[in-house]
Structure formats: structure tokens, C-alpha cells
């Protein structure tokens, strides 16, 4: 009587092993690709959300700058500061300070400043808010709060009614304000270095930056009419 039990041949086992290895490699490759794509898309989405929210808040402050409540009596209205723009500060980025009343009894000072992360050359945009600055009722709401992460440029361009740029504005009567905000991804996205030049406001008042690395960067822009200046 013949034994009917049969096993796999060596060739069949080798073929199965090769197919298995190829399948596992393909699965890992697909996982790596989709994971990198997901990280790339999520970082770009985070940059977009951060920039849009930031520009919304900055635009609101610029629209309110110089507003004085008709019942505000804490100091003479002529002594109230309006707006202060200091250009080319940290890493050639701008700093912006605005003032406006929020009630008959309160005036608010809001400041936007570029700051470096501790122990790093990377920067963030800080926002500080002080209520009733210079008065006995002064209170600090925020001080150098990390408002926008991983910025590489922050430019504010103020123009008079003739359309001329206003340099280092201190209580100037700006008719329009343009905001340029450039943010980079928190992590490297591209597989190879990319040579990128970013120019925000093409004049001596603007900024031109060049990068050669694997980070993704995007510039966001808003134009505002400071209605109270």
C-alpha cells in the first residue's frame, strides 16, 4: 500500500517565501508612502489654519486701532497712542503695536513681535495684550504668548492716502495696511532639498528670503483698512 501523504517541494517553499517577502516589502513601502503623505498634508493644513486664524485676529486689531469710546475719560483723548510699527527688528521681521479702547473705562495695547525659541534659531510670532497701560489699573492679559508657530517672515506695510509706504510709523495716519505672514512646516516634508526664494513686499521696506532645505513654506496676505486712523 502506497503512502499518499505529500508535502511541499523545495521550489514551492522558495517561491512562497519570495512572494511573502515581496508582499511585506510592498506593504511597508505603501505604509511609508501614505504615512509621509498624511504628515505632509496635515502639516500644510495646520499651517493654513494657523495663518488664517492669525490674520483674522491681526486684521481685527488693525481695524480697531485708534478707536476711542466717546465716553472714555481716563486720559485726554489727544494723548492716546494709535499705532507703532517698527520695521526690520529680529531677523529683519517687523513688530507691530496698536492701541484702542474696548469700553468707556478700558484701553487695550496689543503687540506683535517675532521671538526666537529658546536654544534655537527658529522663530514664532508672540502676542502681548495689556489693559490700561500706564494706569494704576494696568493688567497684563498675555505676555509674549506664542501666537503663530514656526514663522520665517512677518511684514506689515502701512500706506498713506497717496499710496506711499510709511517707514517706522509712530502714530501715523495710515490709510491701508498690508500683512505678510510666512510660516514653515514643523518638520521636513520633501525628500530632497529645495531651493526657494520668498519675497514679501517687493521694495526696500519688504523682505526677500532664500532657503535650501526640505521644509515647506507658505506666505499668507491680508489687506486692511484701519477705519479709525
TAMO-V538175 format. One record per pair of residues at least 12 apart in sequence whose ideal C-beta (glycine too) atoms are under 10 Angstrom apart, sorted by the first residue. I is the first residue (numbers start at 1). GAP is how many residues later the second one is. Records with the same first field share a line. If there is no record, write none. Layout:
I: GAP / GAP
This chain:
36: 153 / 154 / 155
37: 152
39: 146 / 147 / 148 / 149 / 150
40: 145 / 147 / 148 / 149 / 150 / 176
41: 148
42: 143
43: 107 / 141 / 142 / 143 / 144 / 145 / 146 / 172 / 173
44: 141 / 145 / 172 / 174
46: 103 / 104 / 137 / 139 / 140
47: 101 / 102 / 103 / 135 / 136 / 137 / 138 / 139 / 169 / 170 / 171 / 173
48: 135 / 170 / 172
50: 75 / 97 / 98 / 99 / 100 / 101 / 131 / 133 / 170
51: 97 / 100 / 130 / 131 / 132 / 167 / 168 / 169 / 170 / 171
52: 129 / 168 / 170
53: 94 / 95
54: 58 / 71 / 73 / 93 / 94 / 95 / 97 / 100 / 125 / 127 / 129 / 166 / 168
55: 93 / 124 / 125 / 126 / 165 / 166 / 167 / 169
56: 166
57: 53 / 55 / 70 / 90 / 91
58: 38 / 40 / 52 / 54 / 67 / 69 / 89 / 90 / 96 / 98 / 119 / 121 / 123 / 164 / 166
59: 118 / 120 / 163 / 164 / 165 / 166 / 167
60: 50 / 164
61: 22 / 35 / 36 / 37 / 38 / 39 / 47 / 49 / 50 / 51 / 66 / 68 / 163 / 165
62: 21 / 34 / 36 / 38 / 48 / 94 / 96 / 112 / 114 / 115 / 116 / 117 / 160 / 161 / 162 / 163 / 164 / 165 / 166 / 167
63: 35 / 37 / 114 / 161 / 162 / 163 / 164 / 165
64: 34 / 35 / 36 / 37 / 38 / 44 / 46 / 162 / 163 / 164
65: 16 / 17 / 18 / 19 / 31 / 32 / 33 / 34 / 35 / 45 / 109 / 112 / 159 / 161 / 162 / 163 / 164
66: 14 / 15 / 16 / 17 / 32 / 33 / 34 / 35 / 105 / 107 / 108 / 160 / 161 / 162 / 163
67: 13 / 15 / 31 / 32 / 33 / 34 / 35 / 40 / 41 / 159 / 160 / 161 / 162
68: 12 / 14 / 31 / 32 / 33 / 39 / 160
69: 31 / 32 / 33 / 34 / 35 / 36 / 37 / 38
70: 31 / 34
71: 30 / 32 / 33 / 34
72: 29 / 30 / 31 / 32 / 33 / 34 / 35
73: 31 / 32
74: 27 / 30 / 31 / 32 / 33 / 58 / 60 / 61 / 63
75: 32 / 57 / 59 / 60
77: 24
79: 55
80: 19 / 20 / 21 / 27 / 91
81: 16 / 17 / 18 / 19 / 26 / 28 / 52 / 53 / 89 / 90
82: 15 / 16 / 17 / 18 / 87 / 88 / 89 / 90 / 91 / 92 / 144 / 146 / 147
83: 13 / 14 / 15 / 16 / 17 / 73 / 75 / 83 / 86 / 87 / 88 / 89 / 90 / 91 / 94 / 143 / 145 / 146
84: 12 / 13 / 14 / 15 / 25 / 27 / 84 / 85 / 86 / 87 / 88
85: 12 / 13 / 71 / 72 / 73 / 81 / 82 / 83 / 84 / 85 / 87 / 89 / 92
86: 27 / 70 / 82 / 83 / 84
87: 68 / 69 / 70 / 71 / 78 / 79 / 80 / 81 / 82 / 118 / 119 / 120
88: 67 / 79 / 80 / 116 / 117 / 119
89: 24 / 25 / 65
90: 23 / 24 / 25 / 26 / 33 / 64
91: 23 / 25 / 30 / 32 / 60 / 61 / 62 / 63 / 116 / 118
92: 22 / 61 / 62 / 63 / 114 / 115 / 116 / 117
93: 19 / 20 / 21 / 22 / 30 / 32 / 58 / 59 / 60 / 61 / 62 / 63 / 89 / 107 / 114
94: 18 / 19 / 20 / 59 / 60 / 61 / 62 / 63 / 74 / 85 / 86 / 111 / 113
95: 16 / 17 / 18 / 19 / 30 / 31 / 59 / 61
96: 14 / 15 / 16 / 17 / 29 / 58 / 59 / 60 / 62 / 73 / 81 / 83
97: 12 / 13 / 14 / 15 / 16 / 31 / 73
98: 12 / 13 / 14 / 79 / 128
99: 12 / 31 / 34 / 72
100: 126 / 128
101: 31
102: 29 / 30
103: 28
105: 26 / 27 / 32
106: 25 / 26 / 29 / 31 / 33
107: 23 / 24 / 25 / 26 / 27 / 28
108: 21 / 22 / 23 / 24 / 25 / 33
109: 19 / 20 / 21 / 22 / 23 / 24 / 25 / 29 / 31 / 32
110: 17 / 18 / 19 / 20 / 31 / 32
111: 15 / 16 / 17 / 18 / 19 / 31 / 32 / 33
112: 13 / 14 / 15 / 16 / 35 / 36 / 42 / 44 / 67 / 69
113: 12 / 13 / 14 / 15 / 31 / 34 / 41
114: 12 / 34 / 37 / 38 / 39 / 40
115: 29 / 31 / 32 / 36
117: 29 / 32 / 33
122: 27 / 28 / 29 / 30 / 62 / 64
123: 25 / 26 / 27 / 28 / 29 / 30 / 31 / 61
124: 20 / 21 / 22 / 23 / 24 / 25 / 26 / 27 / 59
125: 20 / 21 / 22 / 23 / 24 / 25 / 26 / 29 / 56 / 58
126: 16 / 17 / 18 / 19 / 20 / 21 / 22 / 25
127: 14 / 15 / 16 / 17 / 18 / 19 / 20 / 21
128: 12 / 13 / 14 / 15 / 16 / 17 / 19
129: 12 / 13 / 14 / 16
130: 12 / 13
148: 33 / 35 / 72
149: 34 / 35 / 37
150: 32 / 33 / 34 / 35 / 36 / 37 / 65 / 67
151: 30 / 31 / 32 / 33 / 66
152: 29 / 30 / 31 / 32 / 46 / 48 / 55 / 57 / 59 / 63 / 65 / 67
153: 27 / 28 / 29 / 30 / 31 / 45 / 46 / 47 / 48 / 53 / 54 / 55 / 56 / 64 / 66
154: 25 / 26 / 27 / 28 / 29 / 46 / 53
155: 23 / 24 / 25 / 26 / 27 / 45 / 46 / 50 / 51 / 52 / 64 / 66
156: 13 / 18 / 21 / 22 / 23 / 24 / 25 / 45 / 49 / 68
157: 12 / 17 / 19 / 20 / 21 / 22 / 23 / 43 / 44 / 46 / 48 / 49 / 66
158: 14 / 15 / 16 / 17 / 18 / 19 / 20 / 47 / 66 / 68 / 71
159: 13 / 15 / 16 / 17 / 18 / 19 / 64
160: 12 / 13 / 14 / 15 / 16
161: 12 / 13 / 14 / 15
162: 13
163: 12 / 13
165: 13 / 36 / 38 / 39 / 40 / 41
166: 39
167: 37 / 38
168: 37
169: 60
171: 58
172: 57
173: 53 / 56
174: 50 / 51 / 52 / 55
175: 50 / 51 / 52 / 54
176: 47 / 48 / 49 / 50 / 53
177: 45 / 46 / 47 / 48 / 49 / 52
178: 22 / 23 / 28 / 43 / 44 / 45 / 46
179: 21 / 41 / 42 / 43 / 44 / 45
180: 18 / 19 / 20 / 21 / 26 / 27 / 39 / 40 / 41 / 42
181: 19 / 37 / 38 / 39 / 40 / 41
182: 16 / 18 / 25 / 27 / 35 / 36 / 37 / 38 / 39
183: 33 / 34 / 35 / 36 / 37
184: 12 / 14 / 27 / 29 / 31 / 32 / 33 / 34
185: 29 / 30 / 31 / 32 / 33
186: 29 / 30
187: 27 / 28 / 29
188: 25 / 26 / 27 / 28
189: 25 / 26 / 27 / 28
190: 23 / 24 / 25 / 26
191: 23
192: 21 / 22
193: 18 / 19 / 20 / 21 / 22
194: 17 / 18 / 19 / 20 / 21 / 22 / 23
195: 15 / 16 / 17 / 18
196: 13 / 14 / 15 / 16 / 17 / 19 / 20 / 21
197: 12 / 13 / 14 / 15
198: 12 / 13 / 19 / 20 / 21
199: 20
200: 19 / 21
201: 20
